[in-house]
Amino acid sequence: MAMLINFVAYRQTNINRYRLISGLAMICLGTHFLLLDALAAAIGCYLAFFRNLISMRIQTIDVVVVFVCINLAFFTFELVVLQNSLFILLAYTASIIFTVGTFLISSAHRIRQYFLIAESLNLVYAIIVGSLIGTLGIVVSILGIVSKIWQERRSVSSMQGTL
């Protein structure tokens, strides 16, 4: 479900519609990672759901700081208390990139470019934790982002060619 929902999300031109649809995908993906005991990815996905909902109404630096601090607190807890490996840094870094992008970028085109980096980090993490479905879902998301960026570039190029 997350794979299909996220594919639809990345094709949206309205940023709030993207945020809502993507948030729903994150609930599905978070549950998948929770079942795999990949806590860092699950936490990142569940935070993404709340982050996306809040960002539909509020885009202040204060909220960004709160979400970054929550990510850092969970990272520290997993590293120190649960003694998870440093590989969780990939998932938390991606979550922070998504957080900053969600709150500070208002262009759907620009957010796709920014999120390509975070999705790449998530892809490496999904491979490390052995999530075949997560890996496949992230690859589909990356392909969705790249195809939409390519489609937009072709559109801009054809408009410039007619001028």
HELIX and SHEET records of a PDB file:
HELIX    1   1 ALA A    2  TYR A   10  1                                   9    
HELIX    2   2 ILE A   15  LEU A   35  1                                  21    
HELIX    3   3 LEU A   39  SER A   55  1                                  17    
HELIX    4   4 ILE A   61  THR A   76  1                                  16    
HELIX    5   5 PHE A   77  VAL A   81  3                                   5    
HELIX    6   6 ILE A   88  LEU A  104  1                                  17    
HELIX    7   7 ALA A  108  ILE A  128  1                                  21    
HELIX    8   8 LEU A  132  THR A  162  1                                  31    
END                                                                             
